[in-house]
Amino acid sequence: MEYMKNLPPHLQEKYKTFCVLPWIHLSTRPNGHLRVCCTANASSATKFGHSQHGGEVGILKNSDGKPANLNTTDLLTGWNNEYMKSARRNMLNNKIPPSCTKCFEEERNGHRSKRVWETQYWSKLVNIEEVISQTNKDGSVPPKLYYVDLRLGTKCNLKCIMCSPHDSSMWVSDWKKLYPKIKSAELKKIMVWDNQGKVDGATYNWHKDNPTFWQQLYDQIPHMKQLYFAGGESTIIQEHYNLLEECIKRGYAKNIELRYNSNGIEMPDKLFTLWKEFKRVRFHFSIDSIGIMNDYIRFPSKWIDIEKQLYRLDNTEPHIEVTIACAVQMLNMFYIPDFLKWKISKNYKKINPWPLGAGLINYHFVYHPTHLNVRVFPKEFKDKITAKYEDFYLWLKKNYRNDQEFLESGYGINRLKGMVRFMNSADWSNQLPEFKEYISKMDNIRGTNFKTTFPQMADLIN
Ligand code: SF4
């Protein structure tokens, strides 16, 4: 099995649904909810998975069934709460935890899931056999976190089309204009923002005035191998800087790798100064298309600024690794071949250098809002996309690489084929009315124009 490649053969046989994350990692939501990992909470792989689970699949629950939130519980209690213990027990018994269906569904479609790449990655850094052997019968494990995913509130400087006020403070004003005008009951359900995020003890400032959380996290610094920051936008969040400074002050920064998913809009010089102290920085720059299409998706960014930041990042020190992270969705699936041609033409030195993303870019799917998932395209448009990709594979072989290494790489043509297979493997086109209503209303609110920005897709909203 591909994901087990680095594990001893007897483990490969024994644990077929194993993922390393529940043993080494915890993840937060911007509202302070704890979760197994960011993918576990991104919704299940089923069409209405998100709403079926109240948008809370993968969120750790307390014994009263309410979400474990860092306003009301602490990090280490969350680490061994019943939800985490049962995920571990399930995996050791060859069962798929309910929170993890998305990974397995993606693998069935030939996509390299988070379970696959994280387990492969971490099997080089930790002794997996030893980590498993420390599991007690009830699924609890010692309080040793190697890797945390921190979402320190929702402060952000963009309001991307696939985002929401759950993750971006900039979205609040648009949501207030959009929500009362929504006609479709299904779209209302998708766009719900209960009590403006203040439910079950959640708040977007959970990380402020929370000495227990910070004390427990700082106590974990000696074990820590990776700190991962994602939305809001960590580069404008003060507590992110405080944590980097604390790692340096305690003398452990050299052991720690920093990883970001960032919109790269604001990158002050002090960020680059702090990064010098760390073992490695992996910066996943969120870019979803080129030119005005990216401006539309990652509103209200401007392509000229994105290109400037790419240039800056392309000239950083060797311990900084940069990749482009593309959120694959309705608005860019058709144009990804054009995006890749642009990437190849730029000849960047260190932005997705081979073999990262096969020298092209990295991808992940948008599952929420559901009406932006690529499975929503009507059959005729899916056929058009499939044909465009088929032509593009030939173009890649002719103009980019045609060697065995590229052709066999999990991230090159194989990855693109997996994306097309995923798109074609289910028909969610009954969400098209929600797509049309959403795009038309957002155009009205933002003064954008879907039809002129994505002319080949204009008919989709007629
Ligand atoms: S199997 Fe997937 S969803 Fe579950 S913990 Fe691992 S990466 Fe997360």
Residues whose N, C-alpha, C, O or C-beta is under 5 A from the ligand:
A	BS01	SF4	C19 L21 P22 V36 C37 T39 A40 S99 C100 C103 K114 R115
